[in-house]
Amino acid sequence: MRLLMVVQSYFPFQERGGPVVKVRALAHGLSGLGHDVTVLTADLGLSKYIAAGMTAEKIAVGWLARENGVKAVYLPTIAHYRDITLNPNVIGFSRASLRDFQLVHFFGLYDTMGPVVSGFCRRYRIQYVVEPMGMYRPIDRGFKLKRLWHRNLGASYLKHAAYLVATSEMERQELIEDGVPAEKVVIRYNGVDRDVPATQPPQGTFRAQYGISADEPLIVFLSRLIPRKGADILIDAFASVCPKRGYLVIAGPEGDPAYVAGLRQRAVDRGIASRVLFTGPLYDAAKAAALQDATVFALPSRYENFANVAAEAMAHGVPVIISDACGIRSLVENRAGLVVAPEAEPLTETLRELLSDRTLYAKLKDGCRGVTDELSWDSLAAKMQAYYELALADGAKPPAA
């Protein structure tokens, strides 16, 4: 199958968050199943990576890079507003190359690339699916602009999709509640690399870097630093549970500088500033080192479509604490972690229980592998392939009378 994946941000721009890692892993998984996969994305500063040794070739519409059988086309960005980019070459690419593909998979909403390419898909009668990635209900900011996008660019884009791909039961229910026909919504979880434990840095690398002894609790939070993610709740819970010993890692790119400043001050006010490590974003080996040495991974998010990094923590054999507003909760609860309300008191009680109850901790640690097996990208790529086949079969049927 000749597949095109369209996404606003793609590797190597990992600072753009979990979707970059997810789309890359799915693309590689589908390529491993024998599909011809191309990713269409925005050039967000590729020149610095090329200067650092990344291999890419100049083509008519931008840059072309190849990795593990997957081709990535980066379109020049002439302007941007927050995460929305303007990429005029998307029109030239669509006219020249879109008919080479049998199916298109769009990731995310609130951009211009998806609606433009989907318009050409409808013109050329190419089936496509849309994966909203938790964005269907506007969150965080830009509510008026997002509602405007839905009324204009998004209307035909979503209406003519063969399927909308939800990454959790929670997201599927939200899509249906918001008016998407149930028969158009399919579920495919986000995945994780089961081989991470075999490729990570030696155990103790992160603790040695920061002078943390092997017997001290190490709680790791890793996500974009914005209010929705709940790092403020975690600082309060950690201060109560670990008033004198233990470390809390707050890792991730700064999405809201004022909020990050408030987090630092919160740690000072609670008298734990010397044991709260603000590391900035962690990628690849640095992220693996932190997760490998963690005692517990915690993400008390006030809303999380899936929680990819919780899955990564479980792949490292680390029990997790997540909120009941995380889409991955049904896979985690009492198997590889505990689920709480995103509030200080229940989080405090749960963190204290997990750090003090050795039997419970061992049970959840043992359960990490089972959950990770369910989230293997190999099996999830095969599931996505099945949905593509259904979409193509539906597209081959004559229109209903």
Residue pairs with C-beta under 8 A, 6 or more apart in sequence:
1 35
1 36
1 102
1 103
1 385
1 388
1 392
2 35
2 36
2 38
2 100
2 101
2 102
2 103
3 30
3 35
3 36
3 37
3 38
3 101
3 102
3 103
3 104
3 105
3 388
4 38
4 39
4 40
4 98
4 101
4 103
4 104
4 105
4 117
5 23
5 26
5 27
5 37
5 38
5 39
5 40
5 104
5 105
5 106
5 107
6 39
6 40
6 41
6 104
6 105
6 106
6 107
6 113
6 114
6 117
7 19
7 23
7 39
7 40
7 41
7 106
7 107
7 108
8 16
8 41
8 42
8 83
8 84
8 85
8 107
8 108
8 111
8 113
9 16
9 17
9 19
9 20
9 41
9 42
9 44
9 83
10 20
10 23
10 24
10 39
10 41
10 72
10 74
11 20
11 21
11 24
11 67
11 72
12 46
12 49
12 54
13 20
13 44
13 45
14 20
14 21
14 281
14 283
14 284
15 253
15 281
16 44
16 83
17 224
17 253
18 190
18 308
18 309
19 107
19 108
19 133
21 308
22 190
22 191
22 308
23 39
23 107
24 39
24 70
25 191
25 193
25 377
26 191
26 377
26 380
26 381
26 384
27 37
27 39
27 70
28 67
28 68
28 69
28 70
28 377
29 191
29 377
29 378
29 380
29 381
29 384
30 37
30 381
30 384
30 385
31 37
31 68
31 69
31 70
32 68
32 69
32 378
32 381
33 381
33 382
33 385
35 385
37 69
37 70
37 71
38 70
38 71
38 72
38 73
38 101
39 70
39 71
39 72
39 73
40 73
40 75
40 90
40 93
40 113
40 117
41 72
41 73
41 74
41 75
41 113
42 74
42 75
42 77
42 85
42 87
42 113
43 62
43 63
43 74
43 75
43 76
43 77
43 87
44 77
44 85
46 54
46 56
46 63
46 74
50 56
50 63
54 65
55 65
55 66
56 63
56 64
56 65
56 74
57 63
57 64
57 65
58 64
59 73
60 92
60 96
61 73
61 75
61 89
61 92
61 93
61 96
62 73
62 74
62 75
62 76
62 89
63 73
63 74
64 71
64 72
64 73
64 74
65 71
65 72
65 74
66 72
73 93
75 87
75 89
75 90
75 93
75 113
76 87
76 88
76 89
77 85
77 86
77 87
78 86
78 87
78 88
79 85
79 86
80 86
82 142
83 110
83 111
84 110
84 111
84 112
85 111
85 112
85 113
86 112
87 112
87 113
90 112
90 113
90 116
90 117
91 116
94 116
94 117
94 120
95 120
98 104
98 117
98 120
98 121
98 124
98 126
99 124
99 126
101 126
102 126
102 127
102 392
103 126
103 127
103 128
103 129
103 388
103 391
103 392
104 117
104 118
104 121
104 126
104 127
104 128
104 129
105 128
105 129
105 131
105 165
105 384
105 388
106 114
106 117
106 118
106 128
106 129
106 130
106 131
106 157
106 161
107 131
107 133
108 114
108 131
108 132
108 133
108 135
109 130
109 132
109 133
109 135
109 136
109 146
109 149
109 154
110 135
110 142
110 145
110 146
110 149
112 153
114 130
114 157
115 153
115 154
115 156
115 157
118 128
118 130
118 156
118 157
118 160
118 161
119 156
119 157
120 126
121 127
121 128
121 160
122 156
122 160
125 395
127 162
127 391
127 392
127 394
127 395
128 160
128 161
128 162
128 391
129 161
129 162
129 163
129 164
129 165
129 387
129 388
129 391
130 157
130 158
130 161
130 163
130 164
130 165
131 164
131 165
131 167
132 164
132 165
132 166
132 171
132 175
133 167
133 305
134 167
134 171
134 304
134 305
134 306
134 327
135 305
136 164
136 171
136 174
136 175
136 178
136 180
137 174
137 178
138 146
138 147
139 228
139 303
140 226
140 228
158 164
158 180
161 184
162 184
162 390
162 391
162 394
162 395
163 184
163 185
163 186
163 387
163 390
163 391
164 175
164 180
164 184
164 185
164 186
165 186
165 187
165 188
165 384
165 387
166 172
166 175
166 185
166 186
166 187
166 188
167 187
167 188
167 189
167 190
167 305
167 306
167 327
168 187
168 189
168 305
168 306
168 327
168 328
168 330
169 187
169 327
169 330
170 305
170 327
170 329
171 305
171 306
171 327
172 185
172 187
175 185
176 182
176 185
186 387
188 380
188 383
188 384
188 387
189 306
189 328
189 331
189 374
189 375
189 380
190 306
190 308
190 311
190 328
190 375
190 380
191 311
191 375
191 376
191 377
191 379
191 380
191 381
192 308
192 311
192 312
192 314
192 315
192 372
192 375
192 376
192 377
193 315
193 377
194 315
194 372
194 373
194 376
196 288
196 312
196 315
196 316
197 292
197 315
197 316
197 317
199 288
200 285
200 288
200 289
200 291
200 292
200 316
201 285
201 288
201 289
201 292
203 292
203 293
204 214
204 293
205 289
205 292
205 293
206 212
206 218
206 289
206 290
206 292
206 293
207 213
207 214
207 218
207 293
209 289
210 247
210 277
212 218
212 247
212 293
216 245
216 246
216 247
217 242
217 245
217 246
217 247
217 295
217 296
217 355
218 246
218 247
218 249
218 293
218 294
218 295
218 296
219 234
219 238
219 242
219 246
219 247
219 248
219 249
219 294
219 295
219 296
219 297
219 298
219 351
220 248
220 249
220 251
220 290
220 291
220 294
220 296
220 297
220 298
220 313
220 318
221 229
221 231
221 234
221 248
221 249
221 250
221 251
221 252
221 297
221 298
221 299
222 249
222 251
222 252
222 282
222 287
222 290
222 291
222 297
222 299
222 309
222 313
223 229
223 231
223 252
223 299
223 301
223 309
224 252
224 253
224 255
225 231
225 250
225 252
225 253
225 254
225 255
225 256
225 259
225 260
225 263
226 255
226 256
226 259
227 256
227 259
227 302
228 301
228 302
228 303
229 252
229 299
229 301
229 302
229 304
230 299
230 300
230 301
230 302
230 323
230 342
231 250
231 263
232 259
232 262
232 263
232 266
233 300
233 342
233 343
233 344
233 347
234 248
234 250
234 298
234 300
234 347
235 248
235 250
235 263
235 266
235 267
235 270
235 272
235 276
236 266
236 270
236 344
236 348
237 298
237 300
237 344
237 347
237 348
237 351
238 246
238 248
238 272
238 276
238 351
239 267
239 270
239 271
239 272
240 344
240 348
240 352
241 348
241 351
241 352
241 355
242 248
242 272
242 275
242 355
243 271
243 272
246 275
247 275
247 276
247 277
248 272
248 275
248 276
248 277
249 277
249 279
249 290
249 294
250 263
250 276
250 277
250 278
250 279
251 277
251 278
251 279
251 280
251 281
251 282
251 287
251 290
252 280
252 281
252 282
253 280
253 281
254 260
254 280
260 278
263 278
264 273
264 278
267 273
267 276
279 290
282 290
287 312
288 316
291 297
291 312
291 313
291 316
291 318
292 316
294 313
294 316
294 318
295 318
295 355
296 318
296 319
296 320
296 321
296 351
296 354
296 355
297 309
297 310
297 313
297 314
297 318
297 319
297 320
297 321
297 337
298 320
298 321
298 322
298 347
298 351
299 307
299 309
299 310
299 320
299 321
299 322
299 323
299 326
300 321
300 322
300 323
300 340
300 342
300 343
300 347
301 307
301 322
301 323
301 325
301 326
301 342
302 323
302 325
302 342
303 325
304 322
304 323
304 325
304 326
304 327
304 328
305 327
306 326
306 327
306 328
307 322
307 326
307 327
307 328
310 320
310 322
310 326
310 328
310 332
310 337
311 328
311 371
311 372
311 375
313 320
314 320
314 332
314 336
314 337
314 368
314 371
314 372
315 368
315 372
316 368
317 365
317 368
317 369
318 365
318 368
319 336
319 337
319 338
319 354
319 361
319 364
319 365
319 368
320 332
320 336
320 337
320 338
321 337
321 338
321 339
321 340
321 347
321 350
321 351
321 354
322 328
322 329
322 332
322 337
322 338
322 339
322 340
323 329
323 339
323 340
323 341
323 342
324 339
324 340
324 341
324 342
325 342
326 332
326 339
329 339
331 371
331 374
331 375
332 338
332 339
332 371
333 339
334 364
335 364
335 367
335 370
335 371
336 364
336 365
336 367
336 368
336 370
336 371
337 364
338 350
338 353
338 354
338 364
340 346
340 347
340 349
340 350
341 347
353 360
354 360
354 361
354 364
355 361
